[in-house]
Amino acid sequence: MSPSAGGLVVFLLSVQVIQSQDGWRVNYLKTDVCALKGSTVYISCDITHPPGIDPSDIKDRFWFTKEKDGEPVDLGTDSEYSGRVTYVCYSDSCYLTITDVRESDSAEYKLTFMTNKPGEKYTGSPGVTLSVTDSGLQVQVRRSDSTWLELTCHSSCVLSDHPEYDWFKNEENIKTGSSLLVSSGSTDRYSCDLRGSWDNGSPAVYGPQRPSVSVSPSAVMLEGDSVTLTCSTDANPAANYTWYKEHEDSPRASGQNFTITDFTAEHSGNYYCEAQNEMGRSNSTLLRIPSSGKGGCTWSTTKDIVIFVLLLIIIIVLAVPYIKSH
């Protein structure tokens, strides 16, 4: 693999021998290939000829993916590949280069050729199946010890046996290598890209930012009410949430939302959430849930208070004539 003006260059390794046709054979390299969108792909093959045949007898070699009226269509004349396809052929080998590959380039590529013998025509079949994907890079996180994390870059496309990766910290190139060690708990953003390619970088991974917390409803809680605490943060991979009450070691709940039903004075106090992913963890500030209070009369709902006030008014209205008559 090496850089080129077109981006990442994909070489096809390991030989596949195609069944002989009258002593002619086409030896492709890898018959199943995955490439990243925008990269450059090289496909090559060797041609084995029957004994006594001069390689110069081979003529009119070209690559194709489509047929028209039962005849192969030269890839070099296909408008969809205009300016992106080149052939380099020697006496017994042929190379196809496709630059700036697109997802629409996903197809089976075959070499066909004729010889000096009238009507003698051969096609290397099956051919090379190319699959083009938009992006296949992901950063995987593994805890090395309590202090360090090991980041490795993985691709859904097998591009070579030993691919090289560029590593980025907050979008700045910091290293080239197969892996990267970073300190646990860092909120810096780390990503990787195949060396020589600048268009297919992985999504960045980073630890949780300080979570924000909210409560609904936001008014003072009355006994018997239901209250929901919500925690949110920015993190990749997505964070998991755990809820704690101040001065308690055991968690009260897990999940982004923590709902308290049938609220009582015991539930009042300070709460916080912890957001955690493979990169680290972060705690929110304290969220105060005030007590509903306890007194001579404790009303669980606004409806009860309204009824009490109405009854009090009725009593006063009825009592006024009596007081005046005495």
N, C-alpha and C positions, 0 to 999 in steps of 0.2 A: 504494500500500500504506500502510495506517495501522493503529495499534493499536486494539484494541477489547477490551471486557470478555471476549470469548470467545477472545482470543489473536490470532494472525496473521490478517489479512484478505487474501483473495486476490481481486483484480480480474481479470476476463477482458478481454483486449485484442483488437484486430484483428477486422474484421467478416467474417462468413460469410453469404452470401445463399442462402436456400433456394429451390428451384424454385417458381415461381408455381403456385397452384391457383385457377383461375377469376379471376385477377387479384389474389388474395390472396397475400402473401408474408410469411414470418417471417425476419427478419434477426437471427441469433444472433451473439454474440461468441464467440471461440475455441471450436471444437468439440471440442478435446481439452485437458483441464485436469488438472494434477496438484496436489494439495494435501497439506499435512502434517496428520497426525492431530491433532485438537484445535483446528485453526484454523477461521476463518470464511470461507465462500465466497459470493461474489456472482455470480449468473448473470443476464444481462439480454438482452433482445431488443426489436427494433422490429417493428411490424406495419404493412405497407403494404397499403392497400385499393384496390379497383378505382376508376376515375374515377366520380364521381357518387355514391359511397357515403359516408355520414356515419360517422366513427369511432365515434360513439355507438351505431351499430348492433351493435358488438361487445359480447357479453355472456358471462357464465359462463366466464371465463378461469381456467385453473388449470394447474399443472405436474404431471407424473406420470412414474413410471418403470415402473409395473406396469399390467397389464390384468387384468380379471376378466370372464369371459364375453364377451371381445372388446371391452370398454369400458374406457377409461382410468380408473384409480383416483386420485382427487385426493390429491396428496402431503400436503395439510393434514389429511387424515383418517387417514393411515397412522400407526399406533401407534409404529412404529419411529422416526418423526421427531417425535413428540409434544414440543411445547415448543421445538423447534429450527428450525422452518420458518416464514418469514413471506413474504407476497407484498405488493408495492407495484405497482399497475397504474394506468396513465393511459390516455387515449383511444387512443393508438397505440404504447404501450410497456408492458413488464411486467418486473419484477425479482423474482428469487428469492434469498432469503438462507437459508443453512444454517449454523447455528452448531455449534461443537464436533463437527466432522465426524469420522466413524468410518470404519474400513476397510470396514465393511459398507455404507457409503453409496456405494461405487464402483458406478456405474451410468450409463445413458444417460438424461438429463433432457430432456423435451420439453414444449413449451407447446401446449395445445389450447384452442380457443374455439368458441363458436357465435355466430350472428348472429340478428337479429330475423326473418330469413327462415326459415320453418318447414323443419326438416330440414337446414339449411345448417350444416355443422360442418367445422372445419379443424384439422389438426395440423401443427406445424412439424417435419418429419422429413427427414433425420436430425437428431438433437438434439445435446446437449452431453454428451460422455463425460467423466465425472469419475473420476479415479483417486486414491485416498487411500493414502498410505504412512506407515508408522510414524515413520520418520526418514530424511531425505535429505541431511543436512548432513555435509560432510567438510572438514577443513582440508588444503590442499595446500601443500607446502613447496618453495620454490625458492631456491637459493643466489644472493644478489645479488652478493656478493663474498666475500673471505676472512674478513670480519668480520661481515657481516650476512646474515640470512635474511629472505625475503619470504613471509609467510603469506597465503594467499587462501582465502576460504570459498566452497565450491561446494555446490550443491543438485542432487539428481536431479530435482527439480521446478522447472520454469521458472515462477517466480511473478510476475515482472515484468521489464521490460527493464533496470531499474537498481535492484536490491534493495539495501537498506541492512542492514548487519550490526553487531551489538554484539560486541566482542572482550573476552575474559576472560583474566586472568592469575591462576592459582591461585584460580579461581572469583570473582575480583573484577573488576567491569566497569571497563575502562581506556580504551576508545576506541570510537567509532562510525565505520565506514568500510568501504571495499571490501577493504582489505588492511591488514597490520600488519607492521612491520619489527621484528625481534628480533635480539639478538646471538647469534652462533653459539656453540654449546657450553653454552647455558643449560639448566639442569635444571628450570626453571619449567614449569608446565603451561599451555598456551594452547588456548582453544576459542573457537568463534563461535556465534552464534545470530542468527536473523532478527530485526531490530529490531521490537519490539512483541510478540514471542513468547518465552515463558519456559519452554516445555515440550519444545522440539525441538532443543536444543543439540547441537553436534557432539561426538564423542569428543575428549578433550584429546590434544594432541601434546606430546611432551617427549623430551629427550635421555636417553641411558642413565644410570642411577644407577651407582655404583661396583659393578662385577661381583663376584660371589662365585665362588670356585674350589674344587674338591674333586678328590680322587684316589681311584681304586678299582683294586685293593685298597689299603687304607690302611697295611698293614704294610710293612716294609722289602722293597724289591724284590730278587729274586734273578735272576741272569742267566738269560735265556731266558723269563722271565715276560712276560705281557702286562699293560700298565697303561693306564688310561683317565683322562684329565683332562677335567673338565667345567666349563664356564663358564656363568653365568646372570645375568641382570639384568632390571630392569623398564624398559621403553621402549616408546614408540609414536610412529612406526611401529616394528615389531619390529626388534631389532638384529641386525646381522651380526657374527660373531666371527672374530678372527684370533689365532693363538697364536704367541708369541715365546719364545725362550730368552734369558735375561739376557746383555747385551753383544753380542747379534747383531742385525744390521739386517734380515736376510731372515727372513720368517715361516717357522715350522716347519709350520704347518697352518692351515686355515680351517674354520669350522664350530663348533657349540657343543661338540662332543666331539672330543678329540684322543687317538687310541689309538696307543700305542707297542707294537709287537710285537717279540718276541725282544729283550727289554731287556738292555742291556749297560752297562758302567761309563761309556761315552761319553754315554749318555743322561742320566746323573745331572746335577743342577744346579738352578738356579732358573728357573721358567717363569711367564709371566703372559699373560693374554688381554686383547685390546682389543675392546670392544663399540662399534659405530658404527651410527648411522642418520642420516637427513637433518638431524636437529636438532643432532647433535654426536657426541662420542666420549668414552670413559672407559676407563681401565686398571684392572685388578685389582691387588691386592697380589701380591707374589711367592709362588709355591708351590714349596717345596723338595722335590725328589725325591732322596732319599739314594742314595749309591752302594751297590751290593751288596758292594763290596770285592773285592780280589784277594789271594790268599795261596797257600800251598803246595797247598791243595786248594780248589777252587771247585765247589760242588754246585749244580746248576741246579734241582733240585726237592727237596721234602721227602721224597719217596719214596727218593731216593738216600741221603739222610742216614740214614733209618731202616734201610736195607739195610746201610749201613756200620756202624752201631751193633750190629746183630744179628751181623754177621760178627765184630766185635771181641769180643763176649760169647762166641761159640762158640770163638774162639781161646783166650781166657782160660780157659774151662772145660776145654778139652783140654790146656792147658799146665800146669794146677795139679797133676795126678797125676805128670806127668813131673818137675816141679820138686821135689815131695816125695820122689820115689824117689831123687833125687840129693842 
